[in-house]
C-alpha cells in the first residue's frame, strides 16, 4: 500500500512538473530567468497561465493570444535586445510585481515597475507599440512623479493593468521610466 501511495505521489509530482514545463508562460522564458526570480524576489515566482482567470485566458486565446497574460517580450529600453515584461506571482497567488528583465551576460537585471497588491488573477502585461499615449479623461487628479498626461514612446512600451479595468503604459527614457494611465 505504501508503495502504491509513493507511486501516486511521484506520478502527481511529475504530472505537475510537466504541466508547468508546457505552460504557455513558462515556454516563453529561459530556464535561467525562471530560476533567478525567487533569488531576486523571495516569495515570488515566474508567471503561469493558470495565475489568471480562466475566462481571461480563454478570451486571450480566441483573440490570437497564446493564453499567457503574465509575460511579454520586446525591446522596452531601445537597446536592440530582447527583454521580458513579467507579472511575477507571490507564492500565495494573491499579489504580484510587474518587472522588466534583461540579460546581463550570465545574469539577469531586474527593474521593478510596480507592485500589485490584490487580484493577481486579473493582472495582465503586454508589449505595446511605439507611439503616443494619452492619460484617460476618467482621472481628474494631477499627474504626479513620473506620471505624464501624454507621452511618446520611441520603442516598445510596457503595458499592464487589470483585465476589463485599468491599463498603464511605461516607457523608458534613458535611465528614467515614465508612465501614463491610459484606461481606468
C-alpha positions as CSV (number, residue, x, y, z in Angstrom):
1,X,0.0,0.0,0.0
2,X,2.8,2.4,0.9
3,X,4.5,1.7,-2.4
4,X,1.3,2.4,-4.3
5,X,0.9,5.8,-2.5
6,X,4.5,6.7,-3.2
7,X,3.9,5.9,-6.9
8,X,0.8,8.0,-7.0
9,X,2.6,10.9,-5.3
10,X,5.5,10.6,-7.7
11,X,3.1,10.5,-10.7
12,X,1.3,13.6,-9.5
13,X,4.6,15.4,-8.9
14,X,5.8,14.5,-12.4
15,X,2.4,15.5,-13.9
16,X,2.5,18.9,-12.2
17,X,6.1,19.5,-13.3
18,X,5.2,18.5,-16.9
19,X,2.2,20.9,-16.8
20,X,4.5,23.7,-15.6
21,X,7.0,23.0,-18.3
22,X,4.4,23.1,-21.1
23,X,2.7,26.2,-19.6
24,X,2.2,29.0,-22.2
25,X,4.0,31.5,-20.0
26,X,6.9,29.3,-19.0
27,X,7.7,28.2,-22.6
28,X,8.4,31.9,-23.4
29,X,11.0,32.2,-20.6
30,X,14.6,31.0,-20.4
31,X,15.1,28.4,-17.6
32,X,17.8,30.6,-16.1
33,X,15.4,33.5,-15.8
34,X,12.8,31.4,-14.1
35,X,15.4,30.2,-11.6
36,X,16.6,33.7,-10.9
37,X,13.3,35.2,-10.0
38,X,12.9,33.8,-6.4
39,X,16.5,34.7,-5.6
40,X,15.9,38.4,-6.6
41,X,12.3,38.5,-5.3
42,X,11.9,35.9,-2.4
43,X,8.3,34.8,-2.1
44,X,7.7,35.3,-5.8
45,X,7.8,33.0,-8.9
46,X,7.6,33.3,-12.7
47,X,4.0,33.6,-14.1
48,X,1.9,30.7,-15.2
49,X,-1.1,30.9,-17.5
50,X,-3.2,29.5,-14.6
51,X,-2.4,32.5,-12.5
52,X,-5.2,34.4,-14.4
53,X,-8.9,33.8,-14.5
54,X,-9.9,31.0,-16.9
55,X,-12.3,33.3,-18.7
56,X,-9.5,35.9,-19.4
57,X,-7.1,33.2,-20.6
58,X,-9.9,31.8,-23.0
59,X,-10.6,35.3,-24.3
60,X,-6.9,35.8,-24.9
61,X,-6.7,32.6,-26.9
62,X,-9.7,33.4,-29.0
63,X,-8.1,36.8,-29.9
64,X,-4.8,35.4,-31.3
65,X,-3.0,35.1,-27.9
66,X,-1.3,32.1,-26.5
67,X,-3.1,32.1,-23.2
68,X,-0.3,33.7,-21.2
69,X,-1.3,37.1,-19.7
70,X,1.8,37.2,-17.4
71,X,4.7,37.5,-19.9
72,X,5.6,39.6,-22.9
73,X,8.8,40.2,-24.8
74,X,10.1,43.3,-26.6
75,X,12.8,45.9,-26.8
76,X,11.5,48.1,-23.9
77,X,14.6,50.2,-23.4
78,X,15.7,50.9,-27.0
79,X,18.9,48.8,-26.6
80,X,18.0,46.5,-29.6
81,X,17.9,43.5,-27.3
82,X,15.1,41.2,-26.1
83,X,13.7,41.9,-22.7
84,X,10.9,40.4,-20.7
85,X,7.9,42.1,-19.1
86,X,6.6,39.8,-16.3
87,X,3.8,39.7,-13.9
88,X,5.5,37.9,-11.1
89,X,3.2,35.9,-8.8
90,X,3.5,35.7,-5.0
91,X,3.7,32.2,-3.6
92,X,0.2,32.7,-2.0
93,X,-1.1,33.7,-5.5
94,X,-2.8,36.9,-4.4
95,X,-0.3,39.6,-5.2
96,X,2.2,40.4,-7.9
97,X,5.1,42.5,-9.1
98,X,5.5,43.9,-12.6
99,X,9.1,43.8,-13.7
100,X,11.2,44.2,-16.8
101,X,14.1,41.8,-17.1
102,X,17.1,41.9,-19.4
103,X,20.0,39.6,-19.9
104,X,23.3,40.9,-18.4
105,X,25.8,38.3,-19.6
106,X,25.4,35.2,-17.3
107,X,22.9,37.0,-15.0
108,X,19.6,38.8,-15.2
109,X,19.0,42.5,-14.4
110,X,15.5,43.3,-13.0
111,X,13.7,46.6,-13.0
112,X,10.5,46.7,-10.9
113,X,7.8,49.0,-12.3
114,X,5.0,48.4,-9.8
115,X,3.7,46.2,-7.1
116,X,0.2,44.7,-7.4
117,X,-1.3,44.1,-4.0
118,X,-4.6,42.4,-4.9
119,X,-6.3,40.5,-7.7
120,X,-3.1,38.9,-9.3
121,X,-5.6,36.7,-11.2
122,X,-6.7,39.8,-13.2
123,X,-3.2,41.3,-13.8
124,X,-2.0,41.3,-17.4
125,X,1.1,42.5,-19.1
126,X,1.6,43.3,-22.8
127,X,4.1,44.8,-25.2
128,X,2.6,48.0,-26.7
129,X,3.7,49.6,-29.9
130,X,5.8,52.7,-30.1
131,X,3.7,55.8,-30.3
132,X,1.8,58.5,-28.4
133,X,-0.2,57.7,-25.3
134,X,-2.6,60.0,-23.6
135,X,-3.9,59.8,-20.0
136,X,-7.5,58.7,-19.6
137,X,-10.0,61.5,-19.1
138,X,-11.6,59.4,-16.4
139,X,-8.9,60.7,-14.0
140,X,-9.2,64.2,-12.7
141,X,-6.3,64.4,-10.2
142,X,-3.0,65.9,-11.4
143,X,-0.2,63.7,-12.6
144,X,2.5,63.1,-10.0
145,X,6.1,62.0,-10.1
146,X,7.0,60.1,-13.2
147,X,3.3,60.0,-14.4
148,X,2.6,62.0,-17.6
149,X,-0.5,63.4,-19.2
150,X,0.9,62.4,-22.6
151,X,3.9,60.5,-23.6
152,X,5.5,59.4,-26.9
153,X,7.4,56.1,-26.7
154,X,10.2,55.8,-29.3
155,X,10.3,52.0,-28.9
156,X,8.1,49.3,-27.4
157,X,6.2,50.2,-24.2
158,X,5.3,48.0,-21.2
159,X,1.6,47.9,-20.8
160,X,-0.1,46.3,-17.8
161,X,-3.2,46.5,-15.7
162,X,-6.3,44.7,-14.5
163,X,-8.3,42.9,-17.2
164,X,-11.5,44.7,-18.1
165,X,-10.5,47.7,-16.0
166,X,-7.2,49.6,-16.0
167,X,-4.1,49.9,-18.1
168,X,-0.8,51.8,-17.5
169,X,1.9,52.2,-20.2
170,X,5.5,52.6,-19.1
171,X,8.2,53.8,-21.5
172,X,12.0,54.1,-21.0
173,X,13.6,57.5,-21.5
174,X,17.3,56.7,-20.9
175,X,17.6,55.7,-17.3
176,X,14.1,57.0,-16.3
177,X,10.8,55.2,-16.7
178,X,7.7,57.3,-17.1
179,X,4.1,56.3,-17.4
180,X,0.6,57.2,-18.5
181,X,-2.6,55.7,-17.2
182,X,-4.5,55.1,-20.5
183,X,-7.6,53.5,-19.0
184,X,-9.5,53.3,-15.8
